[in-house]
Protein backbone atom coordinates (compact mmCIF):
# COMPACT_ATOMS: atom_id res chain seq x y z
CA UNK A 1 0.00 0.00 0.00
CA UNK A 2 0.98 3.66 -0.30
CA UNK A 3 1.72 5.52 2.93
CA UNK A 4 3.12 8.87 4.05
CA UNK A 5 6.24 7.94 5.96
CA UNK A 6 8.63 9.81 8.19
CA UNK A 7 11.68 7.92 6.87
CA UNK A 8 14.45 9.32 9.07
CA UNK A 9 15.07 11.74 11.97
CA UNK A 10 15.07 14.87 9.81
CA UNK A 11 12.58 17.40 8.39
CA UNK A 12 10.21 16.21 5.67
CA UNK A 13 8.33 13.03 4.73
CA UNK A 14 7.76 10.92 1.63
CA UNK A 15 5.23 8.63 0.00
CA UNK A 16 6.45 5.04 0.14
CA UNK A 17 5.19 1.61 -0.75
CA UNK A 18 4.91 -0.34 2.52
CA UNK A 19 3.31 -3.67 3.50
CA UNK A 20 -0.37 -3.71 4.43
CA UNK A 21 -0.48 -4.17 8.25
CA UNK A 22 -0.87 -7.72 9.48
CA UNK A 23 -3.70 -8.31 11.95
CA UNK A 24 -3.58 -9.79 15.41
CA UNK A 25 -6.62 -11.76 16.59
CA UNK A 26 -8.31 -8.66 18.07
CA UNK A 27 -7.29 -6.14 15.40
CA UNK A 28 -9.33 -4.54 12.63
CA UNK A 29 -7.95 -3.45 9.25
CA UNK A 30 -9.57 -0.22 8.07
CA UNK A 31 -9.43 1.18 4.54
CA UNK A 32 -8.84 4.91 5.06
CA UNK A 33 -11.35 7.08 3.17
CA UNK A 34 -9.98 10.39 4.37
CA UNK A 35 -7.48 11.61 6.95
CA UNK A 36 -7.04 15.00 8.56
CA UNK A 37 -3.80 16.77 9.43
CA UNK A 38 -3.23 17.74 13.06
CA UNK A 39 -0.81 20.30 14.44
CA UNK A 40 1.12 17.35 15.85
CA UNK A 41 1.62 16.07 12.29
CA UNK A 42 3.10 19.42 11.30
CA UNK A 43 5.51 19.17 14.24
CA UNK A 44 6.51 15.69 13.04
CA UNK A 45 6.92 16.91 9.46
CA UNK A 46 9.11 19.83 10.56
CA UNK A 47 10.98 17.63 13.06
CA UNK A 48 10.90 19.97 16.05
CA UNK A 49 12.32 19.36 19.54
CA UNK A 50 9.27 17.41 20.69
CA UNK A 51 9.45 15.12 17.63
CA UNK A 52 13.14 14.48 18.15
CA UNK A 53 12.45 13.40 21.72
CA UNK A 54 9.37 11.26 20.99
CA UNK A 55 9.52 9.61 17.56
CA UNK A 56 11.56 6.67 16.32
CA UNK A 57 11.46 6.72 12.48
CA UNK A 58 10.66 5.15 10.12
CA UNK A 59 6.99 5.69 10.92
CA UNK A 60 3.71 6.17 9.08
CA UNK A 61 2.21 9.13 10.90
CA UNK A 62 -1.30 10.60 11.09
CA UNK A 63 -3.98 9.99 13.73
CA UNK A 64 -7.23 11.61 12.49
CA UNK A 65 -9.28 9.63 9.98
CA UNK A 66 -12.41 7.79 8.99
CA UNK A 67 -12.76 4.72 6.82
CA UNK A 68 -14.43 1.38 6.18
CA UNK A 69 -13.69 -1.94 7.85
CA UNK A 70 -11.79 -4.08 5.34
CA UNK A 71 -10.90 -7.14 7.39
CA UNK A 72 -11.17 -8.37 10.98
CA UNK A 73 -9.04 -10.56 13.24
CA UNK A 74 -10.19 -14.03 14.26
CA UNK A 75 -11.44 -12.96 17.71
CA UNK A 76 -13.13 -9.68 16.72
CA UNK A 77 -16.82 -9.67 17.64
CA UNK A 78 -18.06 -6.08 17.37
CA UNK A 79 -17.04 -5.09 13.84
CA UNK A 80 -17.88 -6.36 10.37
CA UNK A 81 -16.41 -5.61 6.92
CA UNK A 82 -18.09 -2.67 5.24
CA UNK A 83 -18.90 -0.72 8.41
CA UNK A 84 -18.00 2.98 8.50
CA UNK A 85 -15.67 3.74 11.40
CA UNK A 86 -13.25 6.12 13.05
CA UNK A 87 -11.06 5.34 16.06
CA UNK A 88 -9.64 6.56 19.34
CA UNK A 89 -5.92 6.56 18.55
CA UNK A 90 -4.78 6.72 22.17
CA UNK A 91 -4.23 3.18 23.39
CA UNK A 92 -4.32 2.78 27.16
CA UNK A 93 -2.71 -0.10 29.02
CA UNK A 94 -5.86 -1.03 30.98
CA UNK A 95 -3.78 -2.03 34.00
CA UNK A 96 -2.50 1.11 35.75
CA UNK A 97 -4.35 2.96 38.53
CA UNK A 98 -5.57 5.62 36.11
CA UNK A 99 -7.05 3.09 33.69
CA UNK A 100 -8.72 1.15 36.48
CA UNK A 101 -10.32 4.25 38.03
CA UNK A 102 -11.90 5.80 34.93
CA UNK A 103 -8.96 7.98 33.86
CA UNK A 104 -7.60 6.03 30.90
CA UNK A 105 -7.03 9.31 29.02
CA UNK A 106 -4.08 9.93 31.35
CA UNK A 107 -2.84 6.32 31.36
CA UNK A 108 0.73 6.10 32.61
CA UNK A 109 1.71 4.00 29.57
CA UNK A 110 -0.35 5.77 26.90
CA UNK A 111 0.56 4.68 23.37
CA UNK A 112 -0.50 6.79 20.38
CA UNK A 113 -1.03 5.46 16.86
CA UNK A 114 0.63 7.81 14.39
CA UNK A 115 3.20 8.83 17.02
CA UNK A 116 4.41 5.70 18.79
CA UNK A 117 3.30 3.24 16.08
CA UNK A 118 2.10 3.42 12.48
CA UNK A 119 -0.89 5.68 11.88
CA UNK A 120 -3.50 6.56 9.29
CA UNK A 121 -1.73 8.51 6.51
CA UNK A 122 -1.99 5.40 4.38
CA UNK A 123 -4.41 3.30 2.39
CA UNK A 124 -4.96 1.01 5.38
CA UNK A 125 -4.53 1.30 9.14
CA UNK A 126 -4.61 -1.37 11.85
CA UNK A 127 -6.79 -0.55 14.88
CA UNK A 128 -7.42 -2.58 18.04
CA UNK A 129 -11.08 -3.61 18.18
CA UNK A 130 -11.44 -1.89 21.55
CA UNK A 131 -10.50 1.48 20.02
CA UNK A 132 -12.81 1.34 17.01
CA UNK A 133 -15.74 3.78 16.86
CA UNK A 134 -18.68 3.09 14.53
CA UNK A 135 -19.99 6.12 12.67
CA UNK A 136 -23.65 7.05 12.61
CA UNK A 137 -24.83 7.11 8.96
CA UNK A 138 -26.46 10.49 9.66
CA UNK A 139 -23.11 12.09 10.51
CA UNK A 140 -21.25 13.61 7.52
CA UNK A 141 -18.19 11.57 6.56
CA UNK A 142 -15.91 14.60 6.93
CA UNK A 143 -16.94 14.90 10.56
CA UNK A 144 -15.86 11.30 11.09
CA UNK A 145 -12.33 12.27 10.06
CA UNK A 146 -12.00 14.91 12.80
CA UNK A 147 -13.52 13.16 15.82
CA UNK A 148 -10.09 13.01 17.49
CA UNK A 149 -9.63 16.82 17.70
CA UNK A 150 -13.36 17.41 18.14
CA UNK A 151 -13.11 15.17 21.18
CA UNK A 152 -10.37 17.40 22.59
CA UNK A 153 -12.67 20.40 22.18
CA UNK A 154 -15.68 18.61 23.71
CA UNK A 155 -13.57 17.43 26.66
CA UNK A 156 -12.29 20.96 27.27
CA UNK A 157 -15.68 22.68 26.98
CA UNK A 158 -17.66 20.13 29.01
CA UNK A 159 -15.10 19.78 31.82
CA UNK A 160 -17.27 22.05 33.99
CA UNK A 161 -20.52 24.03 34.01
CA UNK A 162 -20.95 25.78 30.67
CA UNK A 163 -24.61 26.44 29.77
CA UNK A 164 -25.58 30.12 30.14
CA UNK A 165 -21.96 30.99 31.02
CA UNK A 166 -19.82 33.63 29.33
CA UNK A 167 -16.86 31.98 27.59
CA UNK A 168 -13.52 33.23 26.31
CA UNK A 169 -11.67 31.02 23.84
CA UNK A 170 -7.96 31.81 23.57
CA UNK A 171 -6.37 30.50 20.36
CA UNK A 172 -8.57 29.81 17.35
CA UNK A 173 -6.67 27.06 15.64
CA UNK A 174 -8.85 24.12 14.56
CA UNK A 175 -9.52 22.82 18.08
CA UNK A 176 -10.23 26.29 19.42
CA UNK A 177 -12.68 26.83 16.56
CA UNK A 178 -14.36 23.54 17.41
CA UNK A 179 -14.48 24.66 21.04
CA UNK A 180 -16.47 27.72 19.96
CA UNK A 181 -18.96 25.53 18.08
CA UNK A 182 -19.34 23.15 21.04
CA UNK A 183 -19.81 26.00 23.53
CA UNK A 184 -22.48 27.52 21.29
CA UNK A 185 -24.19 24.13 20.87
CA UNK A 186 -24.57 23.62 24.62
CA UNK A 187 -25.97 27.06 25.36
CA UNK A 188 -22.97 29.16 26.40
CA UNK A 189 -22.84 32.86 25.74
CA UNK A 190 -21.64 35.39 25.09
CA UNK A 191 -18.61 33.75 23.46
CA UNK A 192 -15.43 35.76 22.98
CA UNK A 193 -12.67 34.56 20.66
CA UNK A 194 -9.07 35.80 20.94
CA UNK A 195 -6.76 35.07 18.03
CA UNK A 196 -3.88 36.96 16.39
CA UNK A 197 -4.53 35.54 12.89
CA UNK A 198 -7.13 37.65 11.03
CA UNK A 199 -8.28 34.72 8.86
CA UNK A 200 -8.94 32.59 11.94
CA UNK A 201 -10.78 35.42 13.67
CA UNK A 202 -13.14 35.45 10.68
CA UNK A 203 -13.57 31.67 11.02
CA UNK A 204 -14.27 32.11 14.74
CA UNK A 205 -17.24 34.33 13.89
CA UNK A 206 -18.49 31.73 11.40
CA UNK A 207 -18.23 29.05 14.10
CA UNK A 208 -20.39 31.04 16.51
CA UNK A 209 -18.26 33.56 18.39
CA UNK A 210 -20.13 36.74 19.31
CA UNK A 211 -16.94 38.81 19.44
CA UNK A 212 -13.53 38.07 17.90
CA UNK A 213 -10.58 40.12 19.11
CA UNK A 214 -6.85 40.37 18.49
CA UNK A 215 -5.32 39.78 21.96
CA UNK A 216 -2.45 42.09 21.04
CA UNK A 217 -4.86 45.01 21.17
CA UNK A 218 -4.16 47.08 24.23
CA UNK A 219 -7.71 46.87 25.63
CA UNK A 220 -8.85 43.39 24.59
CA UNK A 221 -8.98 42.14 28.20
CA UNK A 222 -10.69 45.32 29.39
CA UNK A 223 -13.27 45.09 26.60
CA UNK A 224 -14.29 41.57 27.64
CA UNK A 225 -14.41 42.61 31.30
CA UNK A 226 -16.72 45.49 30.36
CA UNK A 227 -19.07 43.14 28.48
CA UNK A 228 -19.40 40.62 31.33
CA UNK A 229 -21.15 41.18 34.64
CA UNK A 230 -18.43 39.53 36.67
CA UNK A 231 -15.57 41.59 35.30
CA UNK A 232 -14.33 38.76 33.11
CA UNK A 233 -15.43 35.49 31.55
CA UNK A 234 -17.10 32.74 33.61
CA UNK A 235 -15.16 30.12 31.65
CA UNK A 236 -11.84 30.52 29.82
CA UNK A 237 -10.68 27.83 27.40
CA UNK A 238 -6.99 28.05 26.42
CA UNK A 239 -6.11 26.28 23.17
CA UNK A 240 -3.03 28.16 21.91
CA UNK A 241 -0.34 26.79 24.23
CA UNK A 242 1.56 30.04 23.74
CA UNK A 243 2.92 31.62 26.92
CA UNK A 244 1.25 34.94 26.08
CA UNK A 245 -2.02 33.10 25.44
CA UNK A 246 -1.87 31.32 28.79
CA UNK A 247 -1.22 34.57 30.64
CA UNK A 248 -4.06 36.23 28.74
CA UNK A 249 -6.37 33.37 29.72
CA UNK A 250 -5.81 34.04 33.42
CA UNK A 251 -6.22 37.78 32.90
CA UNK A 252 -9.58 37.19 31.17
CA UNK A 253 -11.02 35.04 33.95
CA UNK A 254 -13.33 36.69 36.47
CA UNK A 255 -12.84 35.89 40.16
CA UNK A 256 -14.22 32.39 40.77
CA UNK A 257 -13.99 31.38 37.09
CA UNK A 258 -12.97 28.09 35.50
CA UNK A 259 -9.84 28.04 33.32
CA UNK A 260 -9.33 24.88 31.24
CA UNK A 261 -5.95 24.50 29.55
CA UNK A 262 -5.55 22.24 26.50
CA UNK A 263 -2.69 24.03 24.69
CA UNK A 264 0.79 22.86 25.66
CA UNK A 265 3.54 25.49 26.02
CA UNK A 266 6.76 24.66 24.19
CA UNK A 267 8.85 25.47 27.28
CA UNK A 268 8.38 26.09 31.02
CA UNK A 269 6.82 29.46 31.80
CA UNK A 270 6.19 31.77 34.76
CA UNK A 271 2.75 32.64 36.14
CA UNK A 272 1.66 35.07 38.82
CA UNK A 273 0.05 32.36 40.97
CA UNK A 274 -0.80 34.67 43.83
CA UNK A 275 -2.64 37.43 42.00
CA UNK A 276 -3.91 35.60 38.91
CA UNK A 277 -4.99 32.26 40.36
CA UNK A 278 -5.03 31.95 44.18
CA UNK A 279 -6.47 35.35 45.11
CA UNK A 280 -8.98 35.10 42.23
CA UNK A 281 -10.15 31.70 43.51
CA UNK A 282 -9.90 30.09 40.08
CA UNK A 283 -10.55 26.47 39.20
CA UNK A 284 -7.73 25.48 36.85
CA UNK A 285 -7.86 22.27 34.83
CA UNK A 286 -5.28 20.53 32.70
CA UNK A 287 -7.05 18.84 29.77
CA UNK A 288 -5.47 15.94 27.90
CA UNK A 289 -7.01 14.03 25.01
CA UNK A 290 -10.50 12.60 25.32
CA UNK A 291 -12.11 10.80 28.22
CA UNK A 292 -12.35 7.24 26.95
CA UNK A 293 -15.05 6.77 26.00
CA UNK A 294 -17.30 9.28 27.75
CA UNK A 295 -16.25 12.09 25.43
CA UNK A 296 -17.03 9.96 22.36
CA UNK A 297 -20.61 9.43 23.50
CA UNK A 298 -20.94 13.17 24.15
CA UNK A 299 -19.67 13.92 20.63
CA UNK A 300 -22.08 11.39 19.17
CA UNK A 301 -25.04 12.93 21.00
CA UNK A 302 -24.18 16.45 19.80
CA UNK A 303 -23.69 15.30 16.21
CA UNK A 304 -26.86 13.20 16.12
CA UNK A 305 -28.83 16.17 17.42
CA UNK A 306 -27.46 18.32 14.59
CA UNK A 307 -26.11 20.83 17.09
CA UNK A 308 -22.64 21.20 15.61
CA UNK A 309 -21.98 23.06 12.36
CA UNK A 310 -18.37 22.32 11.44
CA UNK A 311 -18.23 22.91 7.67
CA UNK A 312 -16.25 26.19 7.87
CA UNK A 313 -13.33 24.19 9.28
CA UNK A 314 -12.70 22.28 6.06
CA UNK A 315 -10.60 24.79 4.17
CA UNK A 316 -8.58 22.39 1.97
CA UNK A 317 -9.09 18.94 0.42
CA UNK A 318 -6.09 17.31 -1.25
CA UNK A 319 -4.79 13.91 -2.34
CA UNK A 320 -2.35 12.34 0.09
CA UNK A 321 0.39 12.78 -2.52
CA UNK A 322 0.02 16.57 -2.11
CA UNK A 323 1.07 16.40 1.54
CA UNK A 324 3.83 19.00 1.12
CA UNK A 325 1.31 21.58 -0.11
CA UNK A 326 -0.99 20.68 2.78
CA UNK A 327 1.76 21.18 5.34
CA UNK A 328 2.66 24.53 3.83
CA UNK A 329 -0.97 25.71 3.99
CA UNK A 330 -1.03 24.82 7.68
CA UNK A 331 2.33 26.44 8.37
CA UNK A 332 1.19 29.68 6.74
CA UNK A 333 -1.95 29.89 8.87
CA UNK A 334 -4.17 29.86 5.78
CA UNK A 335 -5.74 26.48 6.59
CA UNK A 336 -7.91 25.15 9.40
CA UNK A 337 -8.55 21.46 8.72
CA UNK A 338 -6.94 19.87 5.66
CA UNK A 339 -8.45 16.57 4.49
CA UNK A 340 -6.19 14.12 2.67
CA UNK A 341 -7.47 11.31 0.43
CA UNK A 342 -5.19 8.26 0.20
CA UNK A 343 -6.67 7.16 -3.13
CA UNK A 344 -6.50 10.71 -4.47
CA UNK A 345 -10.28 10.97 -4.87
CA UNK A 346 -12.77 12.83 -2.72
CA UNK A 347 -15.54 10.36 -1.73
CA UNK A 348 -18.94 11.06 -3.26
N, C-alpha and C positions, 0 to 999 in steps of 0.2 A: 504494500500500500504506500501511498504518498503521505509524508508527514513533514511538519515544520520542526526542524531539529536545531537545538543549540549544540553544535558539534564539538566545541572546545571552550575553555575558559577565556573568552575574549568577546568583544562587541560583535553583534551581528547574529545571523541565523541563516539556515538554508533549507530548501526543500530536498528531501532525500527519499529514496525508496528503502523502506524498512519492513521487516516481517510483520504480518498481522498478529496481534497479541494472542498467545495461547491462553486457554481458559482453565482455571482451577474448577473444582466441582461446584463451588458456590459463586462463581463469577458469571457475568453477563457481558457479551460482546455487543456493542452498540455501533450502528452505522451513523456517523455524525452528519446531520443535515446542515447545521450551521453552528458556528462558534463565535464567541464574542471576546474582544480583547480587553483585558483588565490592566489597570495601572501597574500591577505586579509584572505582567508580561512585558511591559515597556521597560521596567527595571531589568528584567532578565535579558532582554534584547540589547540594552545599552551596557549591560554588565557593570552595574554599580557596586558599591561596597557591600550592600546587603546580599546581592547575588553571589559575589565572590565568597562570602562566608557560608552561604546556604547550599548552593547548587553543586552537583557533581556531574558535569557533562560527560558523555553525550546524553541528551534528554529531549524527548518530545514534550514541549511545554503547552500551556493553555489549560484553563480549568472552568470555563463558562461555555455551556453548549446545550443543545437538544438534539435528539436523534430518534432512531427506530431500532428496537431490539432485533439483532441479526441472528444471534445464536445464544444458547444458554448452557451452563454447566450441568452435569449429571444430577446434582442435588438441588438445583434451583426449583423453587415451588411457586414463587409469586410473580413471575414474569414469563411472557410468551413472545415468540417471534412476531414482529409486526406491530408491537405496542409502541406508542410514542412516549418518550421518557426524557427526563433530565436526571441530574444526580447531585447529591451532596458530595463534594470532592474532598472534604476533610474526613479522614478515616481515624476514628478513635480506637484506643486499645480495648476498651470494654472491661478493663481489670483494675485500673487505678481508682483511688478514692473519688476523684472528680467524676469519672464515668459512672461509678456505682451510686452516686448521690445526685444524679440529674444534671451534671455539669460537664457533659461530654465535649462541649464546645471549647473547654479549656483543659482537655485531656493532657496529662503530663507527657504523653508520647505521641502527640498528634502528628499525623502523616498526611501530606497533601499531594493529591494527584496533580501533575503539571508542575510541581516544585520538587517533591522528593521522589517521585516516580513518574513514568510517562503519562502525559495528559491527552487533551482532546483536539489539539491542532493537527488532525490527521483524519484519514477516511474512517478509521475505526478506533474505539477506545474500550478498554476493559474496565468494568466497574463491579465491585462487590455487590451481590444481590441486596445486602442490607443498606446500601447507600443509594439505590435506585429510587427515582421518584417518577411515578406515572403522571402524565400530563392530561388534564381535563380537555376533551375535544373542543370545548367552548373557549378555551384560552388561546389567543393568537400564538402561532409557532414562534414568532420572534420573542415573545415574552418568555417562552420556555428556555431560550438561550441565555437569559440574564437573571435567572432565579437566584444564582449565587450572590451577585451584588445586591439584588433587590432584597434578599434575605438579610444582608448587612444593614440595609436601610430600615427594614421593618423591625429588626432587633433593636436598633438604636432608638427609633421613634417610640416603640411600645415598651421600652424598659421602665416606664413610669407613667403617672397620670398625664394624659395628653388632650383629651376632648375638652373643648372650650377653654384651652390654655393659649396664651400668646407664645409664639415659637420663633426663635432666631436660628437660622441655619448658616453656619460659617463654613464656606468652601462649597462651591457649586460645581464640582466635578460630577461625573455620572452618579455616584452614590449619594452625594448631597442633593442632586436634582431629584433622585428617587425619594429621598427623605422628605422633600417638599411635597411630592405627590401623595406619599403615605400620610403625612400629617394632615393634609387637606382632606383626604379620604375618611379619616377618623374624627373629623370635626374640630380640629385645632384652628385657631385664628385669633388675631391676625398673624400672618406668617411673614417674617422678614428674612431676606436672603442677603448675605454679604459675600461678595466675590470680586476679585480684581479684574477678571477677564470680561470685557464688555459683551462678547458673544455669549458667554455662559450666563451673564446677568439677564440677557434677553430670554434665554432658555428657561431660567428660573421663573420668569413671569409666565411663560407658557405652561410650566408645570404646576402653577398655582400660587406662587408667591404674591402677596399683596404689595410688597415694597421690595425693590432690589437696589442695594447700595454698594458702592465701592468703599471697602473698609479703610482705604487710605485717605478718604475725605476726613477733614479735621473734625467734623461734628457728626459722624455716622453714629457713634455710641449715644451721643446726646439726643439725636433725632429719635432713636428707638426708645430711649427713656421717656421722652416727651409724649410718645404715642402709646405708652403703656401705663396703666394705673399704678403699678407697683414700682415705677422707676426703673424698669428693665424687663426683660422677657421672663415669663414663668418657666420656660424650658429652653435651653440652649443646646444645640446639636452641633458638635465640632467634627467636620469631615476632612478638613484640609491637611492636618498633621503638621502644618507650618508653625513655627514658634510664635510668630506674630498672630496667627489665627487662634492659637490656643489662648494667648493672653487676651485677645479681643473677646473670646468666648466668655471668660470670667468677668471681663468688664461689662459685658452685655447683660449678665444675669442679675436679676433683682435679688434683694435679700430673701433667703428661703427658697431660692430656685433650684431646679435640677439642671446639672450640666452633664451631658453624656458625650464621651470622647471616643470616636472611632478612628480618626486620623492618627497616624503614628509619626512622631517627630523623627527626623533623620539623626538627631544627636541629643544628648541630655540637655535640658534647658532649666532656667530658673523661673520660679513663680513666687509671687508675694502671698504666701500661704496665710499669713495673719490677716491682712486687709482684704484680700480678694476671695478667700475661701472660708476661713474659720470665723471671722467676725461677721461675715455675711450669712453664716449658717447654711452653706450650700450642701446639697447632696451631689456628690461627684461619682460618676460611674465610668469605669473602663469597659468598653464594648469590644468583643472579639468574635468575629464570625457570626454564625447563626446557632441559636439554641436547637439542638438536634433531638427531636424533629418538631418541637413546638413551633418554631418560627415558620417552618414549611407549611404547617396547617394554617397558620395565620395568613401567610401569603395566598394560599389556595382560597381561603374564604374571601379575602379582598378581591381577588381576581374573578372568582365566580360571581360575586355580587356586582361586577362591572364598575367597581369604585376607583380603579386606578387607570388613568390615561397616560400611557408611557410612550406613545408614538414620537413625540418630539425628540426623544433620546437618540433615535436611530438616524444618525446623520450621514453614515457611509455604509455601503454594502459592496464588498469586493470579493473576488476569488481568493482562495488561500494563497495562490501563487503571487498575489500582489501585496504580500505582507509588508514589504519595505515601504510601500506607499502608505499603508495603513498606519504603521508605526510613526511615520513622519507627520501624518495628519494629527495623531494624538500628541506628539511632541510639540507641535505648533500651537496647540490649544484650539484648533479649528473643529475638532471632532468631540462628540460625546461618546456614544457607543458605536463601534465599528463591528459589523457582522462580516464574518469570513465564511465562504462556502467551499468546502474541500473538493467538491466535484466541479467547481467553477460556475455552477448554475444556481440562481436564486430559485428556491422551491416555489411552485405555483400556489 
